[in-house]
Amino acid sequence: MGESGNDVIVFCVQVTDFEWSHDGQMALICYKDSFVLVGSVAGQRFWSSMLNLEGCLVTCGIWTPDDQKVMAILVLLVQSAAGPPTSVAVMR
């Protein structure tokens, strides 16, 4: 328990990619659980989303050249009858 008597719960999710915008003012962060966050250098969150795309994982993201949009790179997990899942990269 913390000093105030409240329990503190900490969740740790691995970052899979971190990209600064071309002008260095915004950051794009992708997490292992497919959460994507766009924020400023001052720490303000501008946009975030949990991408619930069944059978896919977000592995990284990139900024468009004008820094107005981001693109997520997804890995599609394809189940093979002969063995473990195979991954195929998909850009969205």
Backbone atoms as SQL, in Angstrom:
CREATE TABLE atoms (id INTEGER PRIMARY KEY, chain TEXT, resi INTEGER, resn TEXT, atom TEXT, x REAL, y REAL, z REAL);
INSERT INTO atoms VALUES
  (1, 'A', 1, 'MET', 'N', 0.838, -1.198, 0.000),
  (2, 'A', 1, 'MET', 'CA', 0.000, 0.000, 0.000),
  (3, 'A', 1, 'MET', 'C', 0.873, 1.248, 0.000),
  (4, 'A', 2, 'GLY', 'N', 0.385, 2.277, -0.674),
  (5, 'A', 2, 'GLY', 'CA', 1.096, 3.547, -0.704),
  (6, 'A', 2, 'GLY', 'C', 0.898, 4.307, 0.597),
  (7, 'A', 3, 'GLU', 'N', 1.531, 5.463, 0.700),
  (8, 'A', 3, 'GLU', 'CA', 1.441, 6.272, 1.916),
  (9, 'A', 3, 'GLU', 'C', 0.017, 6.723, 2.203),
  (10, 'A', 4, 'SER', 'N', -0.794, 6.913, 1.152),
  (11, 'A', 4, 'SER', 'CA', -2.158, 7.385, 1.359),
  (12, 'A', 4, 'SER', 'C', -3.108, 6.251, 1.734),
  (13, 'A', 5, 'GLY', 'N', -2.600, 4.997, 1.718),
  (14, 'A', 5, 'GLY', 'CA', -3.442, 3.864, 2.040),
  (15, 'A', 5, 'GLY', 'C', -4.104, 3.252, 0.828),
  (16, 'A', 6, 'ASN', 'N', -3.863, 3.809, -0.354),
  (17, 'A', 6, 'ASN', 'CA', -4.433, 3.270, -1.585),
  (18, 'A', 6, 'ASN', 'C', -3.460, 2.304, -2.234),
  (19, 'A', 7, 'ASP', 'N', -3.987, 1.239, -2.809),
  (20, 'A', 7, 'ASP', 'CA', -3.144, 0.310, -3.556),
  (21, 'A', 7, 'ASP', 'C', -2.737, 0.958, -4.872),
  (22, 'A', 8, 'VAL', 'N', -1.530, 0.680, -5.297),
  (23, 'A', 8, 'VAL', 'CA', -1.027, 1.183, -6.560),
  (24, 'A', 8, 'VAL', 'C', -0.856, -0.004, -7.495),
  (25, 'A', 9, 'ILE', 'N', -1.502, 0.067, -8.641),
  (26, 'A', 9, 'ILE', 'CA', -1.400, -1.002, -9.633),
  (27, 'A', 9, 'ILE', 'C', -0.661, -0.436, -10.836),
  (28, 'A', 10, 'VAL', 'N', 0.394, -1.107, -11.244),
  (29, 'A', 10, 'VAL', 'CA', 1.199, -0.655, -12.370),
  (30, 'A', 10, 'VAL', 'C', 1.105, -1.690, -13.486),
  (31, 'A', 11, 'PHE', 'N', 0.748, -1.236, -14.672),
  (32, 'A', 11, 'PHE', 'CA', 0.704, -2.103, -15.843),
  (33, 'A', 11, 'PHE', 'C', 1.888, -1.742, -16.736),
  (34, 'A', 12, 'CYS', 'N', 2.641, -2.725, -17.133),
  (35, 'A', 12, 'CYS', 'CA', 3.779, -2.500, -18.024),
  (36, 'A', 12, 'CYS', 'C', 3.509, -3.188, -19.349),
  (37, 'A', 13, 'VAL', 'N', 3.437, -2.407, -20.400),
  (38, 'A', 13, 'VAL', 'CA', 3.235, -2.944, -21.739),
  (39, 'A', 13, 'VAL', 'C', 4.431, -2.505, -22.578),
  (40, 'A', 14, 'GLN', 'N', 5.030, -3.449, -23.262),
  (41, 'A', 14, 'GLN', 'CA', 6.231, -3.197, -24.040),
  (42, 'A', 14, 'GLN', 'C', 5.958, -2.282, -25.232),
  (43, 'A', 15, 'VAL', 'N', 6.821, -1.294, -25.412),
  (44, 'A', 15, 'VAL', 'CA', 6.774, -0.420, -26.579),
  (45, 'A', 15, 'VAL', 'C', 7.419, -1.169, -27.740),
  (46, 'A', 16, 'THR', 'N', 6.715, -1.224, -28.882),
  (47, 'A', 16, 'THR', 'CA', 7.273, -1.902, -30.056),
  (48, 'A', 16, 'THR', 'C', 7.896, -0.918, -31.036),
  (49, 'A', 17, 'ASP', 'N', 7.481, 0.359, -30.980),
  (50, 'A', 17, 'ASP', 'CA', 8.061, 1.347, -31.886),
  (51, 'A', 17, 'ASP', 'C', 7.821, 2.744, -31.341),
  (52, 'A', 18, 'PHE', 'N', 8.781, 3.633, -31.595),
  (53, 'A', 18, 'PHE', 'CA', 8.692, 5.043, -31.208),
  (54, 'A', 18, 'PHE', 'C', 9.243, 5.851, -32.372),
  (55, 'A', 19, 'GLU', 'N', 8.450, 6.801, -32.889),
  (56, 'A', 19, 'GLU', 'CA', 8.869, 7.610, -34.030),
  (57, 'A', 19, 'GLU', 'C', 8.545, 9.075, -33.779),
  (58, 'A', 20, 'TRP', 'N', 9.546, 9.935, -33.912),
  (59, 'A', 20, 'TRP', 'CA', 9.314, 11.376, -33.867),
  (60, 'A', 20, 'TRP', 'C', 8.771, 11.831, -35.220),
  (61, 'A', 21, 'SER', 'N', 7.917, 12.840, -35.202),
  (62, 'A', 21, 'SER', 'CA', 7.481, 13.456, -36.459),
  (63, 'A', 21, 'SER', 'C', 8.698, 14.126, -37.106),
  (64, 'A', 22, 'HIS', 'N', 8.593, 14.447, -38.372),
  (65, 'A', 22, 'HIS', 'CA', 9.719, 15.043, -39.094),
  (66, 'A', 22, 'HIS', 'C', 10.158, 16.371, -38.490),
  (67, 'A', 23, 'ASP', 'N', 9.207, 17.138, -37.928),
  (68, 'A', 23, 'ASP', 'CA', 9.560, 18.417, -37.318),
  (69, 'A', 23, 'ASP', 'C', 9.955, 18.282, -35.845),
  (70, 'A', 24, 'GLY', 'N', 9.891, 17.062, -35.307),
  (71, 'A', 24, 'GLY', 'CA', 10.319, 16.824, -33.932),
  (72, 'A', 24, 'GLY', 'C', 9.351, 17.297, -32.862),
  (73, 'A', 25, 'GLN', 'N', 8.133, 17.658, -33.240),
  (74, 'A', 25, 'GLN', 'CA', 7.162, 18.193, -32.280),
  (75, 'A', 25, 'GLN', 'C', 6.183, 17.150, -31.743),
  (76, 'A', 26, 'MET', 'N', 6.035, 16.022, -32.448),
  (77, 'A', 26, 'MET', 'CA', 5.072, 14.992, -32.053),
  (78, 'A', 26, 'MET', 'C', 5.758, 13.627, -31.998),
  (79, 'A', 27, 'ALA', 'N', 5.224, 12.758, -31.164),
  (80, 'A', 27, 'ALA', 'CA', 5.745, 11.400, -31.044),
  (81, 'A', 27, 'ALA', 'C', 4.629, 10.404, -31.339),
  (82, 'A', 28, 'LEU', 'N', 4.991, 9.343, -32.035),
  (83, 'A', 28, 'LEU', 'CA', 4.086, 8.227, -32.324),
  (84, 'A', 28, 'LEU', 'C', 4.638, 7.021, -31.586),
  (85, 'A', 29, 'ILE', 'N', 3.821, 6.437, -30.710),
  (86, 'A', 29, 'ILE', 'CA', 4.267, 5.295, -29.908),
  (87, 'A', 29, 'ILE', 'C', 3.322, 4.127, -30.145),
  (88, 'A', 30, 'CYS', 'N', 3.883, 2.973, -30.498),
  (89, 'A', 30, 'CYS', 'CA', 3.115, 1.744, -30.703),
  (90, 'A', 30, 'CYS', 'C', 3.496, 0.764, -29.601),
  (91, 'A', 31, 'TYR', 'N', 2.496, 0.087, -29.055),
  (92, 'A', 31, 'TYR', 'CA', 2.710, -0.848, -27.960),
  (93, 'A', 31, 'TYR', 'C', 2.401, -2.277, -28.395),
  (94, 'A', 32, 'LYS', 'N', 2.955, -3.234, -27.671),
  (95, 'A', 32, 'LYS', 'CA', 2.799, -4.648, -27.998),
  (96, 'A', 32, 'LYS', 'C', 1.339, -5.102, -27.987),
  (97, 'A', 33, 'ASP', 'N', 0.499, -4.463, -27.186),
  (98, 'A', 33, 'ASP', 'CA', -0.917, -4.838, -27.106),
  (99, 'A', 33, 'ASP', 'C', -1.774, -4.142, -28.172),
  (100, 'A', 34, 'SER', 'N', -1.138, -3.527, -29.187),
  (101, 'A', 34, 'SER', 'CA', -1.782, -2.831, -30.315),
  (102, 'A', 34, 'SER', 'C', -2.398, -1.487, -29.933),
  (103, 'A', 35, 'PHE', 'N', -1.962, -0.900, -28.823),
  (104, 'A', 35, 'PHE', 'CA', -2.356, 0.460, -28.467),
  (105, 'A', 35, 'PHE', 'C', -1.419, 1.402, -29.200),
  (106, 'A', 36, 'VAL', 'N', -1.970, 2.469, -29.806),
  (107, 'A', 36, 'VAL', 'CA', -1.181, 3.449, -30.545),
  (108, 'A', 36, 'VAL', 'C', -1.476, 4.823, -29.956),
  (109, 'A', 37, 'LEU', 'N', -0.432, 5.616, -29.732),
  (110, 'A', 37, 'LEU', 'CA', -0.562, 6.925, -29.096),
  (111, 'A', 37, 'LEU', 'C', 0.204, 7.966, -29.898),
  (112, 'A', 38, 'VAL', 'N', -0.408, 9.147, -30.085),
  (113, 'A', 38, 'VAL', 'CA', 0.261, 10.297, -30.690),
  (114, 'A', 38, 'VAL', 'C', 0.202, 11.417, -29.659),
  (115, 'A', 39, 'GLY', 'N', 1.376, 11.959, -29.325),
  (116, 'A', 39, 'GLY', 'CA', 1.440, 13.019, -28.332),
  (117, 'A', 39, 'GLY', 'C', 2.497, 14.047, -28.676),
  (118, 'A', 40, 'SER', 'N', 2.466, 15.160, -27.945),
  (119, 'A', 40, 'SER', 'CA', 3.400, 16.257, -28.194),
  (120, 'A', 40, 'SER', 'C', 4.655, 16.103, -27.342),
  (121, 'A', 41, 'VAL', 'N', 5.670, 16.904, -27.659),
  (122, 'A', 41, 'VAL', 'CA', 6.890, 16.892, -26.856),
  (123, 'A', 41, 'VAL', 'C', 6.620, 17.383, -25.440),
  (124, 'A', 42, 'ALA', 'N', 5.532, 18.140, -25.257),
  (125, 'A', 42, 'ALA', 'CA', 5.155, 18.641, -23.939),
  (126, 'A', 42, 'ALA', 'C', 4.374, 17.610, -23.126),
  (127, 'A', 43, 'GLY', 'N', 4.077, 16.449, -23.737),
  (128, 'A', 43, 'GLY', 'CA', 3.374, 15.395, -23.017),
  (129, 'A', 43, 'GLY', 'C', 1.866, 15.384, -23.209),
  (130, 'A', 44, 'GLN', 'N', 1.339, 16.250, -24.068),
  (131, 'A', 44, 'GLN', 'CA', -0.102, 16.282, -24.317),
  (132, 'A', 44, 'GLN', 'C', -0.486, 15.173, -25.287),
  (133, 'A', 45, 'ARG', 'N', -1.498, 14.391, -24.915),
  (134, 'A', 45, 'ARG', 'CA', -2.010, 13.341, -25.794),
  (135, 'A', 45, 'ARG', 'C', -2.951, 13.962, -26.813),
  (136, 'A', 46, 'PHE', 'N', -2.648, 13.752, -28.107),
  (137, 'A', 46, 'PHE', 'CA', -3.504, 14.262, -29.170),
  (138, 'A', 46, 'PHE', 'C', -4.456, 13.202, -29.692),
  (139, 'A', 47, 'TRP', 'N', -4.006, 11.963, -29.744),
  (140, 'A', 47, 'TRP', 'CA', -4.835, 10.878, -30.267),
  (141, 'A', 47, 'TRP', 'C', -4.299, 9.565, -29.738),
  (142, 'A', 48, 'SER', 'N', -5.210, 8.648, -29.462),
  (143, 'A', 48, 'SER', 'CA', -4.799, 7.297, -29.082),
  (144, 'A', 48, 'SER', 'C', -5.930, 6.337, -29.434),
  (145, 'A', 49, 'SER', 'N', -5.546, 5.087, -29.656),
  (146, 'A', 49, 'SER', 'CA', -6.545, 4.088, -29.992),
  (147, 'A', 49, 'SER', 'C', -5.992, 2.697, -29.718),
  (148, 'A', 50, 'MET', 'N', -6.868, 1.822, -29.265),
  (149, 'A', 50, 'MET', 'CA', -6.544, 0.405, -29.153),
  (150, 'A', 50, 'MET', 'C', -7.050, -0.228, -30.439),
  (151, 'A', 51, 'LEU', 'N', -6.137, -0.682, -31.285),
  (152, 'A', 51, 'LEU', 'CA', -6.516, -1.267, -32.571),
  (153, 'A', 51, 'LEU', 'C', -6.833, -2.740, -32.366),
  (154, 'A', 52, 'ASN', 'N', -8.109, -3.049, -32.230),
  (155, 'A', 52, 'ASN', 'CA', -8.557, -4.424, -32.015),
  (156, 'A', 52, 'ASN', 'C', -8.837, -5.081, -33.362),
  (157, 'A', 53, 'LEU', 'N', -7.792, -5.516, -33.995),
  (158, 'A', 53, 'LEU', 'CA', -7.905, -6.167, -35.295),
  (159, 'A', 53, 'LEU', 'C', -7.572, -7.632, -35.087),
  (160, 'A', 54, 'GLU', 'N', -8.589, -8.461, -35.060),
  (161, 'A', 54, 'GLU', 'CA', -8.417, -9.873, -34.740),
  (162, 'A', 54, 'GLU', 'C', -7.378, -10.524, -35.642),
  (163, 'A', 55, 'GLY', 'N', -6.430, -11.203, -35.015),
  (164, 'A', 55, 'GLY', 'CA', -5.394, -11.905, -35.752),
  (165, 'A', 55, 'GLY', 'C', -4.249, -11.030, -36.212),
  (166, 'A', 56, 'CYS', 'N', -4.213, -9.745, -35.777),
  (167, 'A', 56, 'CYS', 'CA', -3.143, -8.828, -36.186),
  (168, 'A', 56, 'CYS', 'C', -2.480, -8.206, -34.955),
  (169, 'A', 57, 'LEU', 'N', -1.225, -7.838, -35.126),
  (170, 'A', 57, 'LEU', 'CA', -0.492, -7.098, -34.118),
  (171, 'A', 57, 'LEU', 'C', 0.090, -5.853, -34.760),
  (172, 'A', 58, 'VAL', 'N', 0.074, -4.719, -34.046),
  (173, 'A', 58, 'VAL', 'CA', 0.724, -3.501, -34.532),
  (174, 'A', 58, 'VAL', 'C', 2.194, -3.612, -34.158),
  (175, 'A', 59, 'THR', 'N', 3.069, -3.555, -35.152),
  (176, 'A', 59, 'THR', 'CA', 4.500, -3.684, -34.866),
  (177, 'A', 59, 'THR', 'C', 5.229, -2.354, -34.906),
  (178, 'A', 60, 'CYS', 'N', 4.787, -1.434, -35.766),
  (179, 'A', 60, 'CYS', 'CA', 5.423, -0.123, -35.832),
  (180, 'A', 60, 'CYS', 'C', 4.510, 0.842, -36.573),
  (181, 'A', 61, 'GLY', 'N', 4.906, 2.093, -36.586),
  (182, 'A', 61, 'GLY', 'CA', 4.140, 3.108, -37.293),
  (183, 'A', 61, 'GLY', 'C', 5.077, 4.107, -37.932),
  (184, 'A', 62, 'ILE', 'N', 4.576, 4.839, -38.924),
  (185, 'A', 62, 'ILE', 'CA', 5.372, 5.860, -39.591),
  (186, 'A', 62, 'ILE', 'C', 4.514, 7.101, -39.819),
  (187, 'A', 63, 'TRP', 'N', 5.175, 8.243, -39.900),
  (188, 'A', 63, 'TRP', 'CA', 4.519, 9.507, -40.209),
  (189, 'A', 63, 'TRP', 'C', 4.519, 9.708, -41.722),
  (190, 'A', 64, 'THR', 'N', 3.470, 10.343, -42.240),
  (191, 'A', 64, 'THR', 'CA', 3.502, 10.764, -43.633),
  (192, 'A', 64, 'THR', 'C', 4.506, 11.913, -43.734),
  (193, 'A', 65, 'PRO', 'N', 5.026, 12.200, -44.923),
  (194, 'A', 65, 'PRO', 'CA', 6.039, 13.262, -45.065),
  (195, 'A', 65, 'PRO', 'C', 5.603, 14.639, -44.539),
  (196, 'A', 66, 'ASP', 'N', 4.290, 14.928, -44.558),
  (197, 'A', 66, 'ASP', 'CA', 3.806, 16.227, -44.068),
  (198, 'A', 66, 'ASP', 'C', 3.425, 16.198, -42.580),
  (199, 'A', 67, 'ASP', 'N', 3.660, 15.074, -41.901),
  (200, 'A', 67, 'ASP', 'CA', 3.361, 14.906, -40.467),
  (201, 'A', 67, 'ASP', 'C', 1.882, 15.063, -40.123),
  (202, 'A', 68, 'GLN', 'N', 0.992, 14.921, -41.099),
  (203, 'A', 68, 'GLN', 'CA', -0.441, 15.084, -40.860),
  (204, 'A', 68, 'GLN', 'C', -1.145, 13.767, -40.561),
  (205, 'A', 69, 'LYS', 'N', -0.539, 12.647, -40.936),
  (206, 'A', 69, 'LYS', 'CA', -1.150, 11.332, -40.721),
  (207, 'A', 69, 'LYS', 'C', -0.082, 10.342, -40.275),
  (208, 'A', 70, 'VAL', 'N', -0.556, 9.271, -39.659),
  (209, 'A', 70, 'VAL', 'CA', 0.337, 8.167, -39.317),
  (210, 'A', 70, 'VAL', 'C', -0.203, 6.891, -39.954),
  (211, 'A', 71, 'MET', 'N', 0.693, 5.989, -40.251),
  (212, 'A', 71, 'MET', 'CA', 0.307, 4.690, -40.787),
  (213, 'A', 71, 'MET', 'C', 0.852, 3.625, -39.852),
  (214, 'A', 72, 'ALA', 'N', 0.026, 2.654, -39.537),
  (215, 'A', 72, 'ALA', 'CA', 0.439, 1.543, -38.681),
  (216, 'A', 72, 'ALA', 'C', 0.828, 0.363, -39.546),
  (217, 'A', 73, 'ILE', 'N', 1.885, -0.293, -39.171),
  (218, 'A', 73, 'ILE', 'CA', 2.302, -1.514, -39.839),
  (219, 'A', 73, 'ILE', 'C', 1.789, -2.673, -38.994),
  (220, 'A', 74, 'LEU', 'N', 0.975, -3.516, -39.599),
  (221, 'A', 74, 'LEU', 'CA', 0.364, -4.637, -38.890),
  (222, 'A', 74, 'LEU', 'C', 1.006, -5.943, -39.313),
  (223, 'A', 75, 'VAL', 'N', 1.054, -6.870, -38.385),
  (224, 'A', 75, 'VAL', 'CA', 1.475, -8.225, -38.715),
  (225, 'A', 75, 'VAL', 'C', 0.255, -9.110, -38.576),
  (226, 'A', 76, 'LEU', 'N', -0.103, -9.763, -39.661),
  (227, 'A', 76, 'LEU', 'CA', -1.237, -10.674, -39.689),
  (228, 'A', 76, 'LEU', 'C', -0.730, -12.066, -39.338),
  (229, 'A', 77, 'LEU', 'N', -1.317, -12.664, -38.328),
  (230, 'A', 77, 'LEU', 'CA', -0.926, -14.011, -37.921),
  (231, 'A', 77, 'LEU', 'C', -1.770, -15.019, -38.679),
  (232, 'A', 78, 'VAL', 'N', -1.122, -15.859, -39.464),
  (233, 'A', 78, 'VAL', 'CA', -1.804, -16.856, -40.282),
  (234, 'A', 78, 'VAL', 'C', -1.537, -18.225, -39.669),
  (235, 'A', 79, 'GLN', 'N', -2.595, -18.900, -39.263),
  (236, 'A', 79, 'GLN', 'CA', -2.448, -20.213, -38.641),
  (237, 'A', 79, 'GLN', 'C', -2.250, -21.284, -39.706),
  (238, 'A', 80, 'SER', 'N', -1.209, -22.043, -39.546),
  (239, 'A', 80, 'SER', 'CA', -0.909, -23.136, -40.461),
  (240, 'A', 80, 'SER', 'C', -1.289, -24.451, -39.801),
  (241, 'A', 81, 'ALA', 'N', -1.894, -25.349, -40.564),
  (242, 'A', 81, 'ALA', 'CA', -2.268, -26.659, -40.017),
  (243, 'A', 81, 'ALA', 'C', -1.026, -27.481, -39.686),
  (244, 'A', 82, 'ALA', 'N', 0.096, -27.141, -40.308),
  (245, 'A', 82, 'ALA', 'CA', 1.317, -27.926, -40.125),
  (246, 'A', 82, 'ALA', 'C', 2.213, -27.414, -39.001),
  (247, 'A', 83, 'GLY', 'N', 1.900, -26.277, -38.403),
  (248, 'A', 83, 'GLY', 'CA', 2.802, -25.767, -37.376),
  (249, 'A', 83, 'GLY', 'C', 2.326, -24.466, -36.762),
  (250, 'A', 84, 'PRO', 'N', 3.278, -23.708, -36.194),
  (251, 'A', 84, 'PRO', 'CA', 2.939, -22.459, -35.506),
  (252, 'A', 84, 'PRO', 'C', 2.485, -21.376, -36.487),
  (253, 'A', 85, 'PRO', 'N', 1.864, -20.293, -35.966),
  (254, 'A', 85, 'PRO', 'CA', 1.403, -19.211, -36.844),
  (255, 'A', 85, 'PRO', 'C', 2.556, -18.596, -37.628),
  (256, 'A', 86, 'THR', 'N', 2.258, -18.196, -38.845),
  (257, 'A', 86, 'THR', 'CA', 3.207, -17.503, -39.705),
  (258, 'A', 86, 'THR', 'C', 2.781, -16.043, -39.753),
  (259, 'A', 87, 'SER', 'N', 3.744, -15.118, -39.821),
  (260, 'A', 87, 'SER', 'CA', 3.379, -13.711, -39.858),
  (261, 'A', 87, 'SER', 'C', 3.546, -13.137, -41.251),
  (262, 'A', 88, 'VAL', 'N', 2.641, -12.224, -41.612),
  (263, 'A', 88, 'VAL', 'CA', 2.661, -11.535, -42.895),
  (264, 'A', 88, 'VAL', 'C', 2.473, -10.060, -42.601),
  (265, 'A', 89, 'ALA', 'N', 3.359, -9.188, -43.095),
  (266, 'A', 89, 'ALA', 'CA', 3.262, -7.754, -42.831),
  (267, 'A', 89, 'ALA', 'C', 2.169, -7.131, -43.698),
  (268, 'A', 90, 'VAL', 'N', 1.388, -6.233, -43.087),
  (269, 'A', 90, 'VAL', 'CA', 0.310, -5.519, -43.782),
  (270, 'A', 90, 'VAL', 'C', 0.406, -4.059, -43.382),
  (271, 'A', 91, 'MET', 'N', 0.369, -3.128, -44.345),
  (272, 'A', 91, 'MET', 'CA', 0.372, -1.710, -44.020),
  (273, 'A', 91, 'MET', 'C', -1.041, -1.201, -44.098),
  (274, 'A', 92, 'ARG', 'N', -1.447, -0.427, -43.100),
  (275, 'A', 92, 'ARG', 'CA', -2.802, 0.090, -43.066),
  (276, 'A', 92, 'ARG', 'C', -2.763, 1.566, -42.819);
